[in-house]
Amino acid sequence: LETKCACKGSCGALCQNRNLRLECCSNLCSVGPGCGNRKFSKSQYKSCIPFPAPGKGWGLKTLEDIEPGEFVIEYVGEVVDLEESVLRLQDEA
């Protein structure tokens, strides 16, 4: 879903795409390269570190404060149950 951004000067709190939880598309944003609503495509993630989460595997915590609804980081991976994780560990052995 892509919508034309009608912002002037910057894409801030009133940006219709931001309010719809959509990132502005480079060719549809009226602001251009200075758009502030492209954190995903510009890889502007929060600083994070992995940590062992007892009984769960690994977790990720941020080193910065996060506002409600703020973009943190892209998740790439899958969640597997215990049975699947045991099978995968056996395959690696």
Summary of the structure (lengths in Angstrom):
residues: 93
radius of gyration: 18.6
end to end distance: 44.0
largest distance: 57.8
contacts: 180
relative contact order: 0.13
helix: 16%
strand: 15%
